[in-house]
Amino acid sequence: MEVVEFVPQGLATSQAITTSDEHKDGVAIIDMGGMLTDIIAYKNGKIAFAIALPVGGINFTQDLAIALKTPQAFAEKLK
């Protein structure tokens, strides 16, 4: 195998799960991972907005554990 090009994760995800028609019509994708959330929006077939935020599911789990005063392992199961 040979690497042809590197593509940002948010862009790769958006291309994998949406169609060019959706890009033309306008679509937004939010991909929340464990530690990073990618947001990408298309308008008229072009990228109108893209950002990667250093917030993910782990943050939600921690907040849930604090709010419910429960161990993180239990908060993860609830999530």
mmJSON file of the N, C-alpha and C atoms, coordinates in Angstrom:
{"data_MODEL":{"atom_site":{
"group_PDB":["ATOM","ATOM","ATOM","ATOM","ATOM","ATOM","ATOM","ATOM","ATOM","ATOM","ATOM","ATOM","ATOM","ATOM","ATOM","ATOM","ATOM","ATOM","ATOM","ATOM","ATOM","ATOM","ATOM","ATOM","ATOM","ATOM","ATOM","ATOM","ATOM","ATOM","ATOM","ATOM","ATOM","ATOM","ATOM","ATOM","ATOM","ATOM","ATOM","ATOM","ATOM","ATOM","ATOM","ATOM","ATOM","ATOM","ATOM","ATOM","ATOM","ATOM","ATOM","ATOM","ATOM","ATOM","ATOM","ATOM","ATOM","ATOM","ATOM","ATOM","ATOM","ATOM","ATOM","ATOM","ATOM","ATOM","ATOM","ATOM","ATOM","ATOM","ATOM","ATOM","ATOM","ATOM","ATOM","ATOM","ATOM","ATOM","ATOM","ATOM","ATOM","ATOM","ATOM","ATOM","ATOM","ATOM","ATOM","ATOM","ATOM","ATOM","ATOM","ATOM","ATOM","ATOM","ATOM","ATOM","ATOM","ATOM","ATOM","ATOM","ATOM","ATOM","ATOM","ATOM","ATOM","ATOM","ATOM","ATOM","ATOM","ATOM","ATOM","ATOM","ATOM","ATOM","ATOM","ATOM","ATOM","ATOM","ATOM","ATOM","ATOM","ATOM","ATOM","ATOM","ATOM","ATOM","ATOM","ATOM","ATOM","ATOM","ATOM","ATOM","ATOM","ATOM","ATOM","ATOM","ATOM","ATOM","ATOM","ATOM","ATOM","ATOM","ATOM","ATOM","ATOM","ATOM","ATOM","ATOM","ATOM","ATOM","ATOM","ATOM","ATOM","ATOM","ATOM","ATOM","ATOM","ATOM","ATOM","ATOM","ATOM","ATOM","ATOM","ATOM","ATOM","ATOM","ATOM","ATOM","ATOM","ATOM","ATOM","ATOM","ATOM","ATOM","ATOM","ATOM","ATOM","ATOM","ATOM","ATOM","ATOM","ATOM","ATOM","ATOM","ATOM","ATOM","ATOM","ATOM","ATOM","ATOM","ATOM","ATOM","ATOM","ATOM","ATOM","ATOM","ATOM","ATOM","ATOM","ATOM","ATOM","ATOM","ATOM","ATOM","ATOM","ATOM","ATOM","ATOM","ATOM","ATOM","ATOM","ATOM","ATOM","ATOM","ATOM","ATOM","ATOM","ATOM","ATOM","ATOM","ATOM","ATOM","ATOM","ATOM","ATOM","ATOM","ATOM","ATOM","ATOM","ATOM","ATOM","ATOM","ATOM","ATOM","ATOM","ATOM","ATOM"],
"id":[1,2,3,4,5,6,7,8,9,10,11,12,13,14,15,16,17,18,19,20,21,22,23,24,25,26,27,28,29,30,31,32,33,34,35,36,37,38,39,40,41,42,43,44,45,46,47,48,49,50,51,52,53,54,55,56,57,58,59,60,61,62,63,64,65,66,67,68,69,70,71,72,73,74,75,76,77,78,79,80,81,82,83,84,85,86,87,88,89,90,91,92,93,94,95,96,97,98,99,100,101,102,103,104,105,106,107,108,109,110,111,112,113,114,115,116,117,118,119,120,121,122,123,124,125,126,127,128,129,130,131,132,133,134,135,136,137,138,139,140,141,142,143,144,145,146,147,148,149,150,151,152,153,154,155,156,157,158,159,160,161,162,163,164,165,166,167,168,169,170,171,172,173,174,175,176,177,178,179,180,181,182,183,184,185,186,187,188,189,190,191,192,193,194,195,196,197,198,199,200,201,202,203,204,205,206,207,208,209,210,211,212,213,214,215,216,217,218,219,220,221,222,223,224,225,226,227,228,229,230,231,232,233,234,235,236,237],
"type_symbol":["N","C","C","N","C","C","N","C","C","N","C","C","N","C","C","N","C","C","N","C","C","N","C","C","N","C","C","N","C","C","N","C","C","N","C","C","N","C","C","N","C","C","N","C","C","N","C","C","N","C","C","N","C","C","N","C","C","N","C","C","N","C","C","N","C","C","N","C","C","N","C","C","N","C","C","N","C","C","N","C","C","N","C","C","N","C","C","N","C","C","N","C","C","N","C","C","N","C","C","N","C","C","N","C","C","N","C","C","N","C","C","N","C","C","N","C","C","N","C","C","N","C","C","N","C","C","N","C","C","N","C","C","N","C","C","N","C","C","N","C","C","N","C","C","N","C","C","N","C","C","N","C","C","N","C","C","N","C","C","N","C","C","N","C","C","N","C","C","N","C","C","N","C","C","N","C","C","N","C","C","N","C","C","N","C","C","N","C","C","N","C","C","N","C","C","N","C","C","N","C","C","N","C","C","N","C","C","N","C","C","N","C","C","N","C","C","N","C","C","N","C","C","N","C","C","N","C","C","N","C","C","N","C","C","N","C","C"],
"label_atom_id":["N","CA","C","N","CA","C","N","CA","C","N","CA","C","N","CA","C","N","CA","C","N","CA","C","N","CA","C","N","CA","C","N","CA","C","N","CA","C","N","CA","C","N","CA","C","N","CA","C","N","CA","C","N","CA","C","N","CA","C","N","CA","C","N","CA","C","N","CA","C","N","CA","C","N","CA","C","N","CA","C","N","CA","C","N","CA","C","N","CA","C","N","CA","C","N","CA","C","N","CA","C","N","CA","C","N","CA","C","N","CA","C","N","CA","C","N","CA","C","N","CA","C","N","CA","C","N","CA","C","N","CA","C","N","CA","C","N","CA","C","N","CA","C","N","CA","C","N","CA","C","N","CA","C","N","CA","C","N","CA","C","N","CA","C","N","CA","C","N","CA","C","N","CA","C","N","CA","C","N","CA","C","N","CA","C","N","CA","C","N","CA","C","N","CA","C","N","CA","C","N","CA","C","N","CA","C","N","CA","C","N","CA","C","N","CA","C","N","CA","C","N","CA","C","N","CA","C","N","CA","C","N","CA","C","N","CA","C","N","CA","C","N","CA","C","N","CA","C","N","CA","C","N","CA","C","N","CA","C","N","CA","C","N","CA","C","N","CA","C","N","CA","C","N","CA","C"],
"label_alt_id":[null,null,null,null,null,null,null,null,null,null,null,null,null,null,null,null,null,null,null,null,null,null,null,null,null,null,null,null,null,null,null,null,null,null,null,null,null,null,null,null,null,null,null,null,null,null,null,null,null,null,null,null,null,null,null,null,null,null,null,null,null,null,null,null,null,null,null,null,null,null,null,null,null,null,null,null,null,null,null,null,null,null,null,null,null,null,null,null,null,null,null,null,null,null,null,null,null,null,null,null,null,null,null,null,null,null,null,null,null,null,null,null,null,null,null,null,null,null,null,null,null,null,null,null,null,null,null,null,null,null,null,null,null,null,null,null,null,null,null,null,null,null,null,null,null,null,null,null,null,null,null,null,null,null,null,null,null,null,null,null,null,null,null,null,null,null,null,null,null,null,null,null,null,null,null,null,null,null,null,null,null,null,null,null,null,null,null,null,null,null,null,null,null,null,null,null,null,null,null,null,null,null,null,null,null,null,null,null,null,null,null,null,null,null,null,null,null,null,null,null,null,null,null,null,null,null,null,null,null,null,null,null,null,null,null,null,null],
"label_comp_id":["MET","MET","MET","GLU","GLU","GLU","VAL","VAL","VAL","VAL","VAL","VAL","GLU","GLU","GLU","PHE","PHE","PHE","VAL","VAL","VAL","PRO","PRO","PRO","GLN","GLN","GLN","GLY","GLY","GLY","LEU","LEU","LEU","ALA","ALA","ALA","THR","THR","THR","SER","SER","SER","GLN","GLN","GLN","ALA","ALA","ALA","ILE","ILE","ILE","THR","THR","THR","THR","THR","THR","SER","SER","SER","ASP","ASP","ASP","GLU","GLU","GLU","HIS","HIS","HIS","LYS","LYS","LYS","ASP","ASP","ASP","GLY","GLY","GLY","VAL","VAL","VAL","ALA","ALA","ALA","ILE","ILE","ILE","ILE","ILE","ILE","ASP","ASP","ASP","MET","MET","MET","GLY","GLY","GLY","GLY","GLY","GLY","MET","MET","MET","LEU","LEU","LEU","THR","THR","THR","ASP","ASP","ASP","ILE","ILE","ILE","ILE","ILE","ILE","ALA","ALA","ALA","TYR","TYR","TYR","LYS","LYS","LYS","ASN","ASN","ASN","GLY","GLY","GLY","LYS","LYS","LYS","ILE","ILE","ILE","ALA","ALA","ALA","PHE","PHE","PHE","ALA","ALA","ALA","ILE","ILE","ILE","ALA","ALA","ALA","LEU","LEU","LEU","PRO","PRO","PRO","VAL","VAL","VAL","GLY","GLY","GLY","GLY","GLY","GLY","ILE","ILE","ILE","ASN","ASN","ASN","PHE","PHE","PHE","THR","THR","THR","GLN","GLN","GLN","ASP","ASP","ASP","LEU","LEU","LEU","ALA","ALA","ALA","ILE","ILE","ILE","ALA","ALA","ALA","LEU","LEU","LEU","LYS","LYS","LYS","THR","THR","THR","PRO","PRO","PRO","GLN","GLN","GLN","ALA","ALA","ALA","PHE","PHE","PHE","ALA","ALA","ALA","GLU","GLU","GLU","LYS","LYS","LYS","LEU","LEU","LEU","LYS","LYS","LYS"],
"label_asym_id":["A","A","A","A","A","A","A","A","A","A","A","A","A","A","A","A","A","A","A","A","A","A","A","A","A","A","A","A","A","A","A","A","A","A","A","A","A","A","A","A","A","A","A","A","A","A","A","A","A","A","A","A","A","A","A","A","A","A","A","A","A","A","A","A","A","A","A","A","A","A","A","A","A","A","A","A","A","A","A","A","A","A","A","A","A","A","A","A","A","A","A","A","A","A","A","A","A","A","A","A","A","A","A","A","A","A","A","A","A","A","A","A","A","A","A","A","A","A","A","A","A","A","A","A","A","A","A","A","A","A","A","A","A","A","A","A","A","A","A","A","A","A","A","A","A","A","A","A","A","A","A","A","A","A","A","A","A","A","A","A","A","A","A","A","A","A","A","A","A","A","A","A","A","A","A","A","A","A","A","A","A","A","A","A","A","A","A","A","A","A","A","A","A","A","A","A","A","A","A","A","A","A","A","A","A","A","A","A","A","A","A","A","A","A","A","A","A","A","A","A","A","A","A","A","A","A","A","A","A","A","A","A","A","A","A","A","A"],
"label_entity_id":["1","1","1","1","1","1","1","1","1","1","1","1","1","1","1","1","1","1","1","1","1","1","1","1","1","1","1","1","1","1","1","1","1","1","1","1","1","1","1","1","1","1","1","1","1","1","1","1","1","1","1","1","1","1","1","1","1","1","1","1","1","1","1","1","1","1","1","1","1","1","1","1","1","1","1","1","1","1","1","1","1","1","1","1","1","1","1","1","1","1","1","1","1","1","1","1","1","1","1","1","1","1","1","1","1","1","1","1","1","1","1","1","1","1","1","1","1","1","1","1","1","1","1","1","1","1","1","1","1","1","1","1","1","1","1","1","1","1","1","1","1","1","1","1","1","1","1","1","1","1","1","1","1","1","1","1","1","1","1","1","1","1","1","1","1","1","1","1","1","1","1","1","1","1","1","1","1","1","1","1","1","1","1","1","1","1","1","1","1","1","1","1","1","1","1","1","1","1","1","1","1","1","1","1","1","1","1","1","1","1","1","1","1","1","1","1","1","1","1","1","1","1","1","1","1","1","1","1","1","1","1","1","1","1","1","1","1"],
"label_seq_id":[1,1,1,2,2,2,3,3,3,4,4,4,5,5,5,6,6,6,7,7,7,8,8,8,9,9,9,10,10,10,11,11,11,12,12,12,13,13,13,14,14,14,15,15,15,16,16,16,17,17,17,18,18,18,19,19,19,20,20,20,21,21,21,22,22,22,23,23,23,24,24,24,25,25,25,26,26,26,27,27,27,28,28,28,29,29,29,30,30,30,31,31,31,32,32,32,33,33,33,34,34,34,35,35,35,36,36,36,37,37,37,38,38,38,39,39,39,40,40,40,41,41,41,42,42,42,43,43,43,44,44,44,45,45,45,46,46,46,47,47,47,48,48,48,49,49,49,50,50,50,51,51,51,52,52,52,53,53,53,54,54,54,55,55,55,56,56,56,57,57,57,58,58,58,59,59,59,60,60,60,61,61,61,62,62,62,63,63,63,64,64,64,65,65,65,66,66,66,67,67,67,68,68,68,69,69,69,70,70,70,71,71,71,72,72,72,73,73,73,74,74,74,75,75,75,76,76,76,77,77,77,78,78,78,79,79,79],
"pdbx_PDB_ins_code":[null,null,null,null,null,null,null,null,null,null,null,null,null,null,null,null,null,null,null,null,null,null,null,null,null,null,null,null,null,null,null,null,null,null,null,null,null,null,null,null,null,null,null,null,null,null,null,null,null,null,null,null,null,null,null,null,null,null,null,null,null,null,null,null,null,null,null,null,null,null,null,null,null,null,null,null,null,null,null,null,null,null,null,null,null,null,null,null,null,null,null,null,null,null,null,null,null,null,null,null,null,null,null,null,null,null,null,null,null,null,null,null,null,null,null,null,null,null,null,null,null,null,null,null,null,null,null,null,null,null,null,null,null,null,null,null,null,null,null,null,null,null,null,null,null,null,null,null,null,null,null,null,null,null,null,null,null,null,null,null,null,null,null,null,null,null,null,null,null,null,null,null,null,null,null,null,null,null,null,null,null,null,null,null,null,null,null,null,null,null,null,null,null,null,null,null,null,null,null,null,null,null,null,null,null,null,null,null,null,null,null,null,null,null,null,null,null,null,null,null,null,null,null,null,null,null,null,null,null,null,null,null,null,null,null,null,null],
"Cartn_x":[0.835,0.0,0.874,0.302,1.01,0.049,0.513,-0.31,-0.35,-1.544,-1.722,-1.891,-2.709,-2.909,-3.451,-3.263,-3.831,-5.073,-6.125,-7.387,-7.79,-8.175,-8.64,-9.802,-9.837,-10.827,-12.251,-12.58,-13.935,-14.349,-13.432,-13.712,-13.922,-13.063,-13.188,-14.525,-14.903,-16.18,-17.341,-17.31,-18.417,-18.542,-17.43,-17.477,-17.955,-17.685,-18.08,-19.57,-20.186,-21.572,-22.593,-22.146,-23.092,-22.83,-23.811,-23.693,-23.42,-23.027,-22.794,-24.1,-25.231,-26.53,-26.814,-26.477,-26.675,-25.761,-24.555,-23.631,-24.215,-24.837,-25.444,-26.645,-27.455,-28.653,-28.313,-27.203,-26.794,-26.944,-25.865,-25.88,-24.774,-25.005,-23.99,-23.785,-22.541,-22.184,-21.456,-21.877,-21.194,-20.733,-19.436,-18.846,-18.144,-18.791,-18.22,-17.487,-16.206,-15.391,-15.133,-14.192,-13.882,-13.308,-12.422,-11.749,-11.839,-12.468,-12.507,-13.86,-14.391,-15.634,-15.36,-15.66,-15.505,-16.867,-16.922,-18.147,-17.806,-18.587,-18.375,-19.744,-19.872,-21.135,-20.882,-21.792,-21.725,-22.884,-22.636,-23.676,-23.345,-24.324,-24.127,-22.955,-22.773,-21.747,-20.341,-20.19,-18.858,-18.854,-17.681,-17.555,-17.783,-18.774,-19.091,-18.488,-18.258,-17.753,-17.114,-15.983,-15.334,-14.526,-14.643,-13.89,-13.697,-12.621,-12.368,-12.237,-13.099,-13.111,-12.501,-11.701,-11.071,-12.012,-13.218,-14.238,-14.874,-15.063,-15.658,-16.478,-16.716,-17.54,-17.0,-15.68,-15.077,-15.495,-15.621,-16.059,-17.506,-18.342,-19.74,-19.821,-19.01,-18.994,-18.576,-17.54,-17.07,-18.146,-18.796,-19.856,-21.026,-21.367,-22.442,-22.089,-20.864,-20.411,-20.475,-20.067,-20.104,-21.543,-22.382,-23.777,-24.543,-24.283,-25.001,-24.279,-23.086,-22.263,-22.092,-21.621,-21.45,-20.071,-19.528,-18.227,-18.284,-17.139,-17.073,-17.451,-17.097,-17.436,-18.948,-19.68,-21.137,-21.693,-21.126,-21.554,-21.334,-20.251,-19.975,-21.037,-21.45,-22.507,-23.831,-24.126,-25.356,-25.356,-24.198,-24.072,-24.356],
"Cartn_y":[-1.183,0.0,1.239,2.277,3.544,4.663,5.566,6.707,7.69,8.011,8.932,10.356,10.517,11.832,11.689,12.729,12.784,13.663,13.225,13.949,14.147,15.363,15.57,14.635,14.171,13.179,13.646,14.886,15.387,15.357,15.712,15.68,14.248,13.352,11.946,11.366,11.66,11.167,11.719,13.019,13.637,13.067,12.784,12.222,10.773,10.078,8.671,8.495,9.448,9.229,10.135,11.059,11.927,11.867,12.348,12.318,13.723,13.796,15.099,15.884,15.185,15.87,16.529,15.843,16.421,17.636,17.561,18.696,19.897,19.647,20.733,21.333,20.466,20.927,21.616,21.226,21.747,20.688,20.376,19.347,19.662,19.275,19.429,18.079,17.776,16.519,16.845,16.215,16.342,14.948,14.768,13.474,13.601,13.074,13.16,11.872,11.996,10.872,10.939,10.174,10.148,11.449,12.066,13.268,14.439,14.242,15.278,15.258,16.437,16.551,17.325,16.703,17.341,17.814,19.049,19.602,20.125,19.725,20.2,20.435,21.561,21.914,22.252,21.81,22.075,22.982,23.841,24.697,24.859,24.61,24.707,23.865,22.699,21.768,22.055,23.092,23.455,23.491,23.312,23.389,24.835,25.027,26.358,26.579,25.49,25.594,24.276,24.35,23.139,23.503,22.657,22.885,21.55,21.437,20.293,20.853,20.396,20.887,19.86,20.302,19.358,18.926,18.537,18.092,16.845,15.833,14.607,13.88,12.643,11.815,11.695,11.724,11.619,12.797,13.975,15.149,14.993,14.447,14.204,13.205,12.154,11.153,11.777,12.609,13.263,14.181,14.946,15.839,15.049,13.948,13.097,12.528,12.076,11.529,12.582,13.798,14.883,15.234,15.4,15.798,14.759,13.492,12.417,11.916,12.47,12.049,10.533,10.041,8.605,8.347,7.154,6.851,6.973,7.307,7.463,6.196,5.051,3.784,3.619,4.028,3.938,4.977,6.181,7.232,6.802,6.099,5.597,4.598,3.722,2.762,3.467,4.502,5.262,5.957,6.489,7.21,6.271],
"Cartn_z":[0.0,0.0,0.0,-0.559,-0.624,-0.222,0.614,1.013,-0.146,-0.583,-1.699,-1.189,-0.142,0.448,1.861,2.647,3.982,3.926,4.606,4.622,6.086,6.466,7.837,8.175,9.401,9.809,9.569,9.902,9.704,8.249,7.362,5.93,5.445,5.89,5.489,5.944,7.183,7.703,6.887,6.62,5.887,4.481,3.839,2.496,2.512,3.618,3.706,3.975,4.66,5.091,4.414,3.571,2.865,1.36,0.608,-0.853,-1.397,-2.644,-3.272,-3.378,-3.548,-3.564,-2.213,-1.14,0.194,0.382,-0.144,-0.065,-0.806,-1.952,-2.737,-2.013,-1.407,-0.699,0.622,1.211,2.512,3.579,4.236,5.27,6.282,7.522,8.57,9.238,9.545,10.182,11.472,12.563,13.85,14.23,14.333,14.662,16.006,17.061,18.402,18.727,18.9,19.316,20.808,21.276,22.696,23.215,22.42,22.89,21.919,20.775,19.751,19.05,18.756,18.003,16.723,15.593,14.285,13.816,13.337,12.764,11.377,10.393,9.034,8.395,7.696,7.054,5.591,4.76,3.321,2.925,1.952,1.367,-0.104,-0.947,-2.398,-2.899,-2.292,-2.733,-2.238,-1.421,-0.921,0.601,1.167,2.622,3.054,3.914,4.419,5.803,6.53,7.895,8.275,8.953,9.464,10.7,11.715,12.946,13.662,14.382,15.261,16.675,17.562,18.936,19.877,20.829,21.765,22.888,22.519,23.462,22.87,23.696,23.18,24.221,23.966,24.843,26.241,26.374,27.708,28.583,27.98,28.727,29.194,28.326,28.674,29.823,29.77,30.836,32.157,32.134,33.36,33.937,33.079,33.541,34.131,33.505,33.996,35.372,35.531,36.819,37.921,37.594,38.582,38.933,37.923,38.153,38.964,38.701,39.393,40.638,40.873,42.024,42.024,40.883,40.683,40.084,40.226,39.606,38.084,37.515,36.052,35.305,35.857,35.189,35.058,36.101,36.036,35.068,35.091,34.175,32.716,32.472,31.108,30.681,31.596,31.279,31.025,31.789,31.582,30.23,29.881,28.597,27.455],
"occupancy":[1.0,1.0,1.0,1.0,1.0,1.0,1.0,1.0,1.0,1.0,1.0,1.0,1.0,1.0,1.0,1.0,1.0,1.0,1.0,1.0,1.0,1.0,1.0,1.0,1.0,1.0,1.0,1.0,1.0,1.0,1.0,1.0,1.0,1.0,1.0,1.0,1.0,1.0,1.0,1.0,1.0,1.0,1.0,1.0,1.0,1.0,1.0,1.0,1.0,1.0,1.0,1.0,1.0,1.0,1.0,1.0,1.0,1.0,1.0,1.0,1.0,1.0,1.0,1.0,1.0,1.0,1.0,1.0,1.0,1.0,1.0,1.0,1.0,1.0,1.0,1.0,1.0,1.0,1.0,1.0,1.0,1.0,1.0,1.0,1.0,1.0,1.0,1.0,1.0,1.0,1.0,1.0,1.0,1.0,1.0,1.0,1.0,1.0,1.0,1.0,1.0,1.0,1.0,1.0,1.0,1.0,1.0,1.0,1.0,1.0,1.0,1.0,1.0,1.0,1.0,1.0,1.0,1.0,1.0,1.0,1.0,1.0,1.0,1.0,1.0,1.0,1.0,1.0,1.0,1.0,1.0,1.0,1.0,1.0,1.0,1.0,1.0,1.0,1.0,1.0,1.0,1.0,1.0,1.0,1.0,1.0,1.0,1.0,1.0,1.0,1.0,1.0,1.0,1.0,1.0,1.0,1.0,1.0,1.0,1.0,1.0,1.0,1.0,1.0,1.0,1.0,1.0,1.0,1.0,1.0,1.0,1.0,1.0,1.0,1.0,1.0,1.0,1.0,1.0,1.0,1.0,1.0,1.0,1.0,1.0,1.0,1.0,1.0,1.0,1.0,1.0,1.0,1.0,1.0,1.0,1.0,1.0,1.0,1.0,1.0,1.0,1.0,1.0,1.0,1.0,1.0,1.0,1.0,1.0,1.0,1.0,1.0,1.0,1.0,1.0,1.0,1.0,1.0,1.0,1.0,1.0,1.0,1.0,1.0,1.0,1.0,1.0,1.0,1.0,1.0,1.0,1.0,1.0,1.0,1.0,1.0,1.0],
"B_iso_or_equiv":[0.0,0.0,0.0,0.0,0.0,0.0,0.0,0.0,0.0,0.0,0.0,0.0,0.0,0.0,0.0,0.0,0.0,0.0,0.0,0.0,0.0,0.0,0.0,0.0,0.0,0.0,0.0,0.0,0.0,0.0,0.0,0.0,0.0,0.0,0.0,0.0,0.0,0.0,0.0,0.0,0.0,0.0,0.0,0.0,0.0,0.0,0.0,0.0,0.0,0.0,0.0,0.0,0.0,0.0,0.0,0.0,0.0,0.0,0.0,0.0,0.0,0.0,0.0,0.0,0.0,0.0,0.0,0.0,0.0,0.0,0.0,0.0,0.0,0.0,0.0,0.0,0.0,0.0,0.0,0.0,0.0,0.0,0.0,0.0,0.0,0.0,0.0,0.0,0.0,0.0,0.0,0.0,0.0,0.0,0.0,0.0,0.0,0.0,0.0,0.0,0.0,0.0,0.0,0.0,0.0,0.0,0.0,0.0,0.0,0.0,0.0,0.0,0.0,0.0,0.0,0.0,0.0,0.0,0.0,0.0,0.0,0.0,0.0,0.0,0.0,0.0,0.0,0.0,0.0,0.0,0.0,0.0,0.0,0.0,0.0,0.0,0.0,0.0,0.0,0.0,0.0,0.0,0.0,0.0,0.0,0.0,0.0,0.0,0.0,0.0,0.0,0.0,0.0,0.0,0.0,0.0,0.0,0.0,0.0,0.0,0.0,0.0,0.0,0.0,0.0,0.0,0.0,0.0,0.0,0.0,0.0,0.0,0.0,0.0,0.0,0.0,0.0,0.0,0.0,0.0,0.0,0.0,0.0,0.0,0.0,0.0,0.0,0.0,0.0,0.0,0.0,0.0,0.0,0.0,0.0,0.0,0.0,0.0,0.0,0.0,0.0,0.0,0.0,0.0,0.0,0.0,0.0,0.0,0.0,0.0,0.0,0.0,0.0,0.0,0.0,0.0,0.0,0.0,0.0,0.0,0.0,0.0,0.0,0.0,0.0,0.0,0.0,0.0,0.0,0.0,0.0,0.0,0.0,0.0,0.0,0.0,0.0],
"pdbx_formal_charge":[null,null,null,null,null,null,null,null,null,null,null,null,null,null,null,null,null,null,null,null,null,null,null,null,null,null,null,null,null,null,null,null,null,null,null,null,null,null,null,null,null,null,null,null,null,null,null,null,null,null,null,null,null,null,null,null,null,null,null,null,null,null,null,null,null,null,null,null,null,null,null,null,null,null,null,null,null,null,null,null,null,null,null,null,null,null,null,null,null,null,null,null,null,null,null,null,null,null,null,null,null,null,null,null,null,null,null,null,null,null,null,null,null,null,null,null,null,null,null,null,null,null,null,null,null,null,null,null,null,null,null,null,null,null,null,null,null,null,null,null,null,null,null,null,null,null,null,null,null,null,null,null,null,null,null,null,null,null,null,null,null,null,null,null,null,null,null,null,null,null,null,null,null,null,null,null,null,null,null,null,null,null,null,null,null,null,null,null,null,null,null,null,null,null,null,null,null,null,null,null,null,null,null,null,null,null,null,null,null,null,null,null,null,null,null,null,null,null,null,null,null,null,null,null,null,null,null,null,null,null,null,null,null,null,null,null,null],
"auth_seq_id":[1,1,1,2,2,2,3,3,3,4,4,4,5,5,5,6,6,6,7,7,7,8,8,8,9,9,9,10,10,10,11,11,11,12,12,12,13,13,13,14,14,14,15,15,15,16,16,16,17,17,17,18,18,18,19,19,19,20,20,20,21,21,21,22,22,22,23,23,23,24,24,24,25,25,25,26,26,26,27,27,27,28,28,28,29,29,29,30,30,30,31,31,31,32,32,32,33,33,33,34,34,34,35,35,35,36,36,36,37,37,37,38,38,38,39,39,39,40,40,40,41,41,41,42,42,42,43,43,43,44,44,44,45,45,45,46,46,46,47,47,47,48,48,48,49,49,49,50,50,50,51,51,51,52,52,52,53,53,53,54,54,54,55,55,55,56,56,56,57,57,57,58,58,58,59,59,59,60,60,60,61,61,61,62,62,62,63,63,63,64,64,64,65,65,65,66,66,66,67,67,67,68,68,68,69,69,69,70,70,70,71,71,71,72,72,72,73,73,73,74,74,74,75,75,75,76,76,76,77,77,77,78,78,78,79,79,79],
"auth_comp_id":["MET","MET","MET","GLU","GLU","GLU","VAL","VAL","VAL","VAL","VAL","VAL","GLU","GLU","GLU","PHE","PHE","PHE","VAL","VAL","VAL","PRO","PRO","PRO","GLN","GLN","GLN","GLY","GLY","GLY","LEU","LEU","LEU","ALA","ALA","ALA","THR","THR","THR","SER","SER","SER","GLN","GLN","GLN","ALA","ALA","ALA","ILE","ILE","ILE","THR","THR","THR","THR","THR","THR","SER","SER","SER","ASP","ASP","ASP","GLU","GLU","GLU","HIS","HIS","HIS","LYS","LYS","LYS","ASP","ASP","ASP","GLY","GLY","GLY","VAL","VAL","VAL","ALA","ALA","ALA","ILE","ILE","ILE","ILE","ILE","ILE","ASP","ASP","ASP","MET","MET","MET","GLY","GLY","GLY","GLY","GLY","GLY","MET","MET","MET","LEU","LEU","LEU","THR","THR","THR","ASP","ASP","ASP","ILE","ILE","ILE","ILE","ILE","ILE","ALA","ALA","ALA","TYR","TYR","TYR","LYS","LYS","LYS","ASN","ASN","ASN","GLY","GLY","GLY","LYS","LYS","LYS","ILE","ILE","ILE","ALA","ALA","ALA","PHE","PHE","PHE","ALA","ALA","ALA","ILE","ILE","ILE","ALA","ALA","ALA","LEU","LEU","LEU","PRO","PRO","PRO","VAL","VAL","VAL","GLY","GLY","GLY","GLY","GLY","GLY","ILE","ILE","ILE","ASN","ASN","ASN","PHE","PHE","PHE","THR","THR","THR","GLN","GLN","GLN","ASP","ASP","ASP","LEU","LEU","LEU","ALA","ALA","ALA","ILE","ILE","ILE","ALA","ALA","ALA","LEU","LEU","LEU","LYS","LYS","LYS","THR","THR","THR","PRO","PRO","PRO","GLN","GLN","GLN","ALA","ALA","ALA","PHE","PHE","PHE","ALA","ALA","ALA","GLU","GLU","GLU","LYS","LYS","LYS","LEU","LEU","LEU","LYS","LYS","LYS"],
"auth_asym_id":["A","A","A","A","A","A","A","A","A","A","A","A","A","A","A","A","A","A","A","A","A","A","A","A","A","A","A","A","A","A","A","A","A","A","A","A","A","A","A","A","A","A","A","A","A","A","A","A","A","A","A","A","A","A","A","A","A","A","A","A","A","A","A","A","A","A","A","A","A","A","A","A","A","A","A","A","A","A","A","A","A","A","A","A","A","A","A","A","A","A","A","A","A","A","A","A","A","A","A","A","A","A","A","A","A","A","A","A","A","A","A","A","A","A","A","A","A","A","A","A","A","A","A","A","A","A","A","A","A","A","A","A","A","A","A","A","A","A","A","A","A","A","A","A","A","A","A","A","A","A","A","A","A","A","A","A","A","A","A","A","A","A","A","A","A","A","A","A","A","A","A","A","A","A","A","A","A","A","A","A","A","A","A","A","A","A","A","A","A","A","A","A","A","A","A","A","A","A","A","A","A","A","A","A","A","A","A","A","A","A","A","A","A","A","A","A","A","A","A","A","A","A","A","A","A","A","A","A","A","A","A","A","A","A","A","A","A"],
"auth_atom_id":["N","CA","C","N","CA","C","N","CA","C","N","CA","C","N","CA","C","N","CA","C","N","CA","C","N","CA","C","N","CA","C","N","CA","C","N","CA","C","N","CA","C","N","CA","C","N","CA","C","N","CA","C","N","CA","C","N","CA","C","N","CA","C","N","CA","C","N","CA","C","N","CA","C","N","CA","C","N","CA","C","N","CA","C","N","CA","C","N","CA","C","N","CA","C","N","CA","C","N","CA","C","N","CA","C","N","CA","C","N","CA","C","N","CA","C","N","CA","C","N","CA","C","N","CA","C","N","CA","C","N","CA","C","N","CA","C","N","CA","C","N","CA","C","N","CA","C","N","CA","C","N","CA","C","N","CA","C","N","CA","C","N","CA","C","N","CA","C","N","CA","C","N","CA","C","N","CA","C","N","CA","C","N","CA","C","N","CA","C","N","CA","C","N","CA","C","N","CA","C","N","CA","C","N","CA","C","N","CA","C","N","CA","C","N","CA","C","N","CA","C","N","CA","C","N","CA","C","N","CA","C","N","CA","C","N","CA","C","N","CA","C","N","CA","C","N","CA","C","N","CA","C","N","CA","C","N","CA","C","N","CA","C","N","CA","C","N","CA","C","N","CA","C","N","CA","C"],
"pdbx_PDB_model_num":[1,1,1,1,1,1,1,1,1,1,1,1,1,1,1,1,1,1,1,1,1,1,1,1,1,1,1,1,1,1,1,1,1,1,1,1,1,1,1,1,1,1,1,1,1,1,1,1,1,1,1,1,1,1,1,1,1,1,1,1,1,1,1,1,1,1,1,1,1,1,1,1,1,1,1,1,1,1,1,1,1,1,1,1,1,1,1,1,1,1,1,1,1,1,1,1,1,1,1,1,1,1,1,1,1,1,1,1,1,1,1,1,1,1,1,1,1,1,1,1,1,1,1,1,1,1,1,1,1,1,1,1,1,1,1,1,1,1,1,1,1,1,1,1,1,1,1,1,1,1,1,1,1,1,1,1,1,1,1,1,1,1,1,1,1,1,1,1,1,1,1,1,1,1,1,1,1,1,1,1,1,1,1,1,1,1,1,1,1,1,1,1,1,1,1,1,1,1,1,1,1,1,1,1,1,1,1,1,1,1,1,1,1,1,1,1,1,1,1,1,1,1,1,1,1,1,1,1,1,1,1,1,1,1,1,1,1]
}}}
